[in-house]
Amino acid sequence: MSPALVIEPQVEVSPKVWNSLVKKCLPPSEDKNVEFWWKITGYHLAVMIDAAGYSPEKQYEVLLFHYHWIVPRLGPAPRPDGCAAFKSLIAYDGSPLEYSWKWNTTTGEPDIRYSWEAIGPKSGTAADPLNHDPSLDYMDKVPSVLPGVDFSWFRFFMQNIYNPDRSFYAKELEQGEPPATTLMHAVEYNKEKSFGLKSYFLARKLHLGGDPNTTKEWDDAIVKLSPDGDHPGRDALQRFLTTSPEGRLMKPNVMGMDDVAPSKSRLKMYFTSAHTSFNSVREIMTMDGLRSIPESSLQDLRSMILAVLGLPADYPEDAEIPVGSDADSEWPDFAALCEGFIYFFDIARTSGTPDVKFYLTTRKYGADDLTIARNLTEWMSAHQRGNYAGAYMGMLERLAAHRGLENGKGMHAYISYQCSTDGEEPDIKSYISPELYHKARYAA
């Protein structure tokens, strides 16, 4: 038996571009909320883009976009005890961001992105019960610096999904319904082209097991997008959800889209499945035979799941995956978002065969964050994609300075895998929770 691969973390004490900005270019903000979010999320982002090999020019561009367009919209800073004024469903502890590291191919480089929720002073109150106003403000203004952005589809769905009478939702708050995330956004900090924006809707009433009307409301709106009745991707997904044994058990939790012209955009439908055996993974990834995926690609996905979770290579394909070591307490809404495995169906307007992406919920399954990181980087290295494995480990250590990767789990929220059907390398991403409200950050 060969010895385990040891990947040494590559850690930059403090990225040069970050030092330049905070020491020479940007004075401390007079807004305590902006200053808090910039010092922690700006630093995290600086560490990530430096580790991923972004040029100094692109690092400045990324960090300044983050500073001007995202940081002021992350809401109130935590209270002195570290509690959130408004808990976002993006991360298990209520953090309003979740970072993503898109793994390099054998010849490429990583890309960095994140999802985030816009939060304002009235979020979750009777004046803005669904927390829509900060998103509307962002959508009105950000096209001034990204002229290719188009929120037409997102505005269309907002009009078709939600009751325009806010008092309807304010009454729910009065009756004890907890404020919850309904909208979120994402920024893709592409190295070679313009930044990409995405937007998402979250299913409501997750703490009650989900709103049974969600699938119908979303589907009715999707049908309206094509008045001519031509929506082959939607039809294929609906057939799978209604006829496949695995499809019938899936629960919707997120619907997203690219913020580009409707002719170029795609719908992204996310579902959870309580089943975690590889037999169920196979049925869902192939949509019960609709999608043709080489067996070698499916077995590559299986090997990644087993490697990351530390399970033996001969783990039965019909066995459910055991829940991992204890994670920090979570509230019911977030638990519903990761009750099993997650799948994303990518629906293009003209294709009758949706692409499917798999999300391994490492927040729930697997060991501590250090073990997950080591297992993942070893697997990537074994697949000749480990050029940035050391940089990844070093980046995680910087982000986990408040507690250490070995002291718990939760920073690795998900690992996603999109099977290749054309011989290209699979798309793999790590989704990383910054644990902005972790108690260790406020112990002093």
Phi and psi in degrees as a GROMACS rama.xvg file:
@    title "Ramachandran Plot"
@    xaxis  label "Phi"
@    yaxis  label "Psi"
@TYPE xy
-74.1256  149.522  SER-2
-67.1771  152.007  PRO-3
-65.277  142.362  ALA-4
-67.8409  132.51  LEU-5
-106.976  119.213  VAL-6
-107.071  115.085  ILE-7
-80.423  128.511  GLU-8
-62.3645  138.981  PRO-9
-107.526  109.118  GLN-10
-118.57  122.04  VAL-11
-87.3727  125.712  GLU-12
-52.9528  -48.8844  VAL-13
-157.953  122.927  SER-14
-55.7455  138.791  PRO-15
-61.7808  -40.7714  LYS-16
-65.5586  -40.4722  VAL-17
-60.2308  -46.8636  TRP-18
-59.6238  -39.9817  ASN-19
-62.6634  -44.0298  SER-20
-67.3788  -47.9421  LEU-21
-79.1839  -23.6849  VAL-22
-98.8461  -25.4186  LYS-23
-124.854  -20.4142  LYS-24
-114.71  -41.6908  CYS-25
-115.652  109.719  LEU-26
-69.7806  158.453  PRO-27
-54.6573  137.508  PRO-28
-73.2975  144.56  SER-29
-75.7432  -14.348  GLU-30
-88.5406  114.102  ASP-31
-63.4494  -29.9514  LYS-32
-69.0118  -46.829  ASN-33
-60.462  -43.8211  VAL-34
-62.7911  -41.3352  GLU-35
-62.8289  -52.0284  PHE-36
-66.4997  -35.0821  TRP-37
-66.6877  -45.0757  TRP-38
-63.7191  -31.6044  LYS-39
-97.3497  -49.6938  ILE-40
-77.5098  -32.3253  THR-41
-63.7017  -42.7169  GLY-42
-63.3684  -45.9145  TYR-43
-56.6662  -46.877  HIS-44
-64.3196  -39.6207  LEU-45
-60.7287  -42.7655  ALA-46
-62.8335  -42.0323  VAL-47
-68.0447  -46.6483  MET-48
-71.7752  -28.3112  ILE-49
-68.5505  -44.6171  ASP-50
-64.5433  -31.3145  ALA-51
-84.1125  2.14986  ALA-52
83.5303  24.3422  GLY-53
-68.4699  143.951  TYR-54
-67.2344  157.052  SER-55
-55.7318  -39.9507  PRO-56
-61.9731  -44.3055  GLU-57
-70.0318  -32.9373  LYS-58
-62.1263  -43.3915  GLN-59
-60.241  -43.8513  TYR-60
-62.1156  -45.4122  GLU-61
-62.7426  -50.2676  VAL-62
-67.4103  -36.1688  LEU-63
-72.6081  -34.8006  LEU-64
-62.3103  -45.2574  PHE-65
-59.8175  -44.1746  HIS-66
-64.1219  -43.922  TYR-67
-85.9843  -31.643  HIS-68
-109.649  -24.6481  TRP-69
-107.464  -51.6403  ILE-70
-52.2223  -45.5686  VAL-71
-66.9202  -9.13579  PRO-72
-111.348  17.8622  ARG-73
-92.0597  1.89806  LEU-74
88.0583  -169.969  GLY-75
-65.229  145.514  PRO-76
-64.9056  159.256  ALA-77
-59.4675  154.877  PRO-78
-68.4516  165.867  ARG-79
-53.8243  -29.4831  PRO-80
-86.1907  3.4206  ASP-81
89.9705  2.49974  GLY-82
-79.3194  147.691  CYS-83
-82.8233  140.31  ALA-84
-72.9216  -32.1964  ALA-85
-142.722  117.338  PHE-86
-85.5513  124.79  LYS-87
-92.1869  144.337  SER-88
-81.137  3.90762  LEU-89
-67.4127  -33.9543  ILE-90
-134.999  157.273  ALA-91
-63.1941  -26.4697  TYR-92
-98.3223  5.27734  ASP-93
94.5902  3.06839  GLY-94
-58.9635  140.385  SER-95
-84.5801  6.45522  PRO-96
-134.274  154.959  LEU-97
-140.811  119.851  GLU-98
-81.205  160.193  TYR-99
-140.609  134.18  SER-100
-112.887  107.931  TRP-101
-83.1362  116.078  LYS-102
-66.7816  144.249  TRP-103
-65.4059  153.012  ASN-104
-84.1878  -176.24  THR-105
-63.4292  -26.1923  THR-106
-118.005  -0.943447  THR-107
-107.164  -166.299  GLY-108
-127.042  161.582  GLU-109
-72.6312  158.797  PRO-110
-124.28  151.336  ASP-111
-114.532  142.414  ILE-112
-152.327  170.747  ARG-113
-155.644  156.054  TYR-114
-102.871  151.766  SER-115
-155.492  158.704  TRP-116
-116.056  130.146  GLU-117
-78.0441  127.382  ALA-118
-130.696  139.561  ILE-119
-127.143  179.837  GLY-120
-65.6642  -22.8857  PRO-121
-105.591  7.62938  LYS-122
-59.5542  132.132  SER-123
76.8999  13.004  GLY-124
-108.198  175.173  THR-125
-60.3492  -27.6353  ALA-126
-72.3214  -28.8324  ALA-127
-147.108  67.63  ASP-128
-62.8722  -30.0094  PRO-129
-100.902  6.11411  LEU-130
56.6274  57.0614  ASN-131
-100.985  -27.7096  HIS-132
-60.1022  -44.3381  ASP-133
-61.7226  -35.1349  PRO-134
-67.8518  -41.2369  SER-135
-61.9833  -40.2891  LEU-136
-63.5241  -44.867  ASP-137
-60.6966  -45.1151  TYR-138
-66.7706  -31.3698  MET-139
-69.325  -33.8586  ASP-140
-103.297  -33.9107  LYS-141
-66.5913  -24.9972  VAL-142
-61.1191  -15.2448  PRO-143
-65.6789  -24.1451  SER-144
-111.854  -13.7563  VAL-145
-127.723  78.2358  LEU-146
-63.735  -16.7943  PRO-147
-81.1592  -5.66966  GLY-148
-72.0912  140.662  VAL-149
-141.834  116.322  ASP-150
-99.2475  21.9076  PHE-151
-57.3169  -48.9483  SER-152
-64.3329  -41.4542  TRP-153
-63.3502  -43.0668  PHE-154
-65.4519  -37.4515  ARG-155
-59.2366  -47.59  PHE-156
-68.0063  -36.8193  PHE-157
-58.5141  -41.9136  MET-158
-69.5312  -30.1298  GLN-159
-94.2578  -16.4474  ASN-160
-97.9794  -38.0021  ILE-161
-105.458  147.943  TYR-162
-70.2019  124.934  ASN-163
-67.4863  -15.906  PRO-164
-84.5873  102.501  ASP-165
-66.4631  -21.3443  ARG-166
-62.8972  -25.1118  SER-167
-60.4985  -44.5248  PHE-168
-81.0706  -29.5291  TYR-169
-63.0628  -35.0213  ALA-170
-65.4698  -34.6301  LYS-171
-62.2598  -40.4891  GLU-172
-63.1036  -42.2359  LEU-173
-61.5379  -31.0471  GLU-174
-86.2603  4.41061  GLN-175
103.179  2.01559  GLY-176
-65.9288  131.516  GLU-177
-73.9094  144.039  PRO-178
-58.9469  141.482  PRO-179
-146.476  154.385  ALA-180
-64.5974  131.876  THR-181
-122.025  -25.1288  THR-182
-127.392  147.146  LEU-183
-152.248  168.42  MET-184
-132.876  172.504  HIS-185
-145.62  150.167  ALA-186
-124.639  127.307  VAL-187
-102.994  113.135  GLU-188
-87.9138  75.4571  TYR-189
-67.9354  141.357  ASN-190
-78.454  -36.4299  LYS-191
-106.939  -1.57204  GLU-192
-148.314  179.785  LYS-193
-60.6259  150.788  SER-194
-58.6142  142.346  PHE-195
-105.055  139  GLY-196
-114.846  145.277  LEU-197
-135.39  157.997  LYS-198
-138.136  154.63  SER-199
-141.652  151.726  TYR-200
-113.31  138.581  PHE-201
-105.776  142.802  LEU-202
-61.5247  145.994  ALA-203
-91.5039  163.225  ARG-204
58.4489  38.6782  LYS-205
-61.9042  -30.9504  LEU-206
-67.0325  -15.3305  HIS-207
-104.649  13.8939  LEU-208
92.3921  7.45881  GLY-209
98.0174  153.542  GLY-210
-83.7687  118.234  ASP-211
-62.2825  -14.6515  PRO-212
-85.3363  -7.97165  ASN-213
-56.712  -52.179  THR-214
-58.8175  -44.1979  THR-215
-66.8358  -43.314  LYS-216
-60.9262  -45.9517  GLU-217
-65.4464  -43.8132  TRP-218
-66.3713  -40.0349  ASP-219
-59.574  -40.1736  ASP-220
-68.8616  -39.1733  ALA-221
-61.5973  -42.6886  ILE-222
-60.3414  -37.4772  VAL-223
-66.2006  -21.424  LYS-224
-63.9721  -27.6794  LEU-225
-123.124  83.5162  SER-226
-57.9761  -23.4585  PRO-227
-77.233  -2.37984  ASP-228
81.3883  8.78067  GLY-229
-98.6722  98.0203  ASP-230
-144.92  71.7684  HIS-231
-62.9624  -36.4697  PRO-232
-65.7616  -43.0717  GLY-233
-61.7797  -42.5507  ARG-234
-61.7271  -41.7146  ASP-235
-64.4725  -42.234  ALA-236
-65.0192  -43.46  LEU-237
-63.0961  -38.6451  GLN-238
-61.2685  -43.1746  ARG-239
-64.2702  -43.0092  PHE-240
-67.9348  -24.896  LEU-241
-103.406  -16.6685  THR-242
-115.665  -26.3722  THR-243
-81.4848  136.98  SER-244
-55.5701  -38.8101  PRO-245
-76.11  -39.4581  GLU-246
-61.8566  -37.2009  GLY-247
-66.115  -20.3161  ARG-248
-92.4535  -5.76964  LEU-249
-79.987  145.45  MET-250
-116.041  132.389  LYS-251
-74.5224  142.287  PRO-252
-134.313  -26.7486  ASN-253
-145.162  142.388  VAL-254
-127.938  129.204  MET-255
-133.065  176.194  GLY-256
-160.652  157.345  MET-257
-76.578  137.049  ASP-258
-88.0384  67.2847  ASP-259
-132.925  178.659  VAL-260
-53.9076  138.542  ALA-261
-51.8622  -32.1145  PRO-262
-67.0389  -19.2745  SER-263
-109.742  -7.61577  LYS-264
-82.3128  164.732  SER-265
-134.408  147.431  ARG-266
-90.1443  143.377  LEU-267
-124.347  112.412  LYS-268
-108.046  123.512  MET-269
-109.384  133.988  TYR-270
-133.58  151.28  PHE-271
-104.447  149.097  THR-272
-128.872  127.829  SER-273
-70.8866  -17.1238  ALA-274
-81.5535  137.73  HIS-275
-127.702  7.00481  THR-276
-70.9108  156.627  SER-277
-71.07  -24.9364  PHE-278
-58.7421  -41.6241  ASN-279
-70.2207  -38.3016  SER-280
-58.5264  -44.3498  VAL-281
-61.6889  -45.4071  ARG-282
-63.7435  -39.3204  GLU-283
-74.8113  -42.5423  ILE-284
-62.9248  -34.1444  MET-285
-92.2479  -0.883095  THR-286
51.0059  48.8221  MET-287
57.6124  38.0349  ASP-288
100.812  -9.84621  GLY-289
-66.3232  -42.7213  LEU-290
-94.6827  132.97  ARG-291
-95.2818  108.438  SER-292
-118.809  127.402  ILE-293
-55.9619  141.791  PRO-294
-59.4454  -33.1756  GLU-295
-62.6616  -35.8209  SER-296
-69.5423  -41.1563  SER-297
-64.4736  -40.6323  LEU-298
-69.3096  -29.6234  GLN-299
-65.2589  -43.1918  ASP-300
-60.2325  -44.9809  LEU-301
-60.2865  -41.6005  ARG-302
-65.9167  -34.3502  SER-303
-66.706  -44.575  MET-304
-57.6862  -49.6024  ILE-305
-65.8952  -39.6225  LEU-306
-65.5258  -48.3839  ALA-307
-61.7181  -38.8438  VAL-308
-86.5385  -3.92317  LEU-309
71.7804  31.0958  GLY-310
-98.2356  153.178  LEU-311
-67.1803  153.615  PRO-312
-63.1714  -24.2803  ALA-313
-96.5609  20.0957  ASP-314
-58.0592  129.868  TYR-315
-59.8719  139.378  PRO-316
-72.0398  -17.8685  GLU-317
-97.9042  6.18602  ASP-318
-95.1796  139.867  ALA-319
-71.878  154.537  GLU-320
-83.3635  130.381  ILE-321
-69.6629  143.171  PRO-322
-66.1531  140.236  VAL-323
-77.8275  -166.012  GLY-324
-62.0239  158.472  SER-325
-56.9048  134.662  ASP-326
-101.861  165.826  ALA-327
-60.9714  160.068  ASP-328
-59.119  144.972  SER-329
-131.465  156.407  GLU-330
-93.6344  159.232  TRP-331
-56.1732  -37.7927  PRO-332
-57.9681  -47.4444  ASP-333
-70.9819  -37.0872  PHE-334
-57.9618  -36.2154  ALA-335
-67.69  -27.1419  ALA-336
-73.0521  -21.6653  LEU-337
-135.289  47.3715  CYS-338
-72.8539  -20.6148  GLU-339
-150.922  -126.917  GLY-340
-96.8688  157.897  PHE-341
-119.2  143.368  ILE-342
-131.449  144.374  TYR-343
-122.033  124.878  PHE-344
-105.708  119.131  PHE-345
-96.8045  113.028  ASP-346
-110.648  111.217  ILE-347
-89.8153  154.094  ALA-348
-65.7864  -28.9092  ARG-349
-108.402  -2.59355  THR-350
-102.757  136.099  SER-351
-92.9487  5.9978  GLY-352
-126.954  96.3539  THR-353
-63.1293  144.501  PRO-354
-76.0459  150.486  ASP-355
-128.508  133.913  VAL-356
-118.595  142.137  LYS-357
-103.939  138.083  PHE-358
-119.453  116.84  TYR-359
-84.7665  116.04  LEU-360
-81.986  80.0113  THR-361
-68.5137  -15.0637  THR-362
-60.2034  -33.4704  ARG-363
-102.287  -35.9868  LYS-364
-110.111  153.623  TYR-365
95.9024  179.107  GLY-366
-92.3368  -152.242  ALA-367
-71.5972  168.816  ASP-368
-63.4861  -34.4222  ASP-369
-66.1877  -43.9576  LEU-370
-63.9282  -43.0142  THR-371
-60.9846  -44.1634  ILE-372
-62.5588  -44.6983  ALA-373
-64.1665  -44.1107  ARG-374
-61.8863  -42.8956  ASN-375
-66.7224  -46.3821  LEU-376
-67.4797  -33.069  THR-377
-65.0377  -41.3801  GLU-378
-65.3592  -43.7681  TRP-379
-61.5736  -41.9103  MET-380
-64.5491  -39.1443  SER-381
-65.5012  -20.3231  ALA-382
-102.001  22.4287  HIS-383
59.399  28.4289  GLN-384
-122.887  28.3708  ARG-385
-97.8344  15.2833  GLY-386
-57.6631  -31.045  ASN-387
-110.157  16.1993  TYR-388
-62.3158  -43.9848  ALA-389
-64.6688  -40.2382  GLY-390
-63.9398  -37.7189  ALA-391
-63.2418  -46.0788  TYR-392
-62.9268  -42.491  MET-393
-64.1574  -40.3317  GLY-394
-60.627  -46.3401  MET-395
-62.2941  -39.3968  LEU-396
-62.52  -37.4199  GLU-397
-67.8221  -42.0274  ARG-398
-69.501  -25.579  LEU-399
-100.3  20.7077  ALA-400
-61.2201  -21.7721  ALA-401
-72.1911  -23.3772  HIS-402
-143.814  -16.5842  ARG-403
85.0264  134.92  GLY-404
-61.1588  -30.9118  LEU-405
-76.9688  -11.5163  GLU-406
-100.787  55.5687  ASN-407
128.242  -174.025  GLY-408
-141.898  162.219  LYS-409
136.037  -26.1556  GLY-410
-67.5618  -40.442  MET-411
-80.9923  98.2499  HIS-412
-79.2564  -49.6829  ALA-413
-147.073  156.094  TYR-414
-123.724  121.741  ILE-415
-104.586  154.014  SER-416
-144.897  124.261  TYR-417
-114.147  114.553  GLN-418
-62.5408  144.75  CYS-419
-90.9699  137.128  SER-420
-113.115  0.349731  THR-421
-126.631  19.9597  ASP-422
87.4329  -5.89806  GLY-423
-78.2162  167.809  GLU-424
-73.2339  144.951  GLU-425
-65.6315  148.263  PRO-426
-82.9461  122.402  ASP-427
-129.24  134.111  ILE-428
-135.228  146.768  LYS-429
-105.24  129.347  SER-430
-105.707  124.116  TYR-431
-121.828  120.629  ILE-432
-81.8669  130.841  SER-433
-78.7473  -7.81227  PRO-434
50.3418  51.4924  GLU-435
-66.7916  -21.8365  LEU-436
-108.673  16.572  TYR-437
-61.8342  137.135  HIS-438
-60.0226  -28.3346  LYS-439
-65.4763  -24.4814  ALA-440
-71.5343  -17.8352  ARG-441
-122.98  15.6174  TYR-442
-60.6485  -32.2512  ALA-443
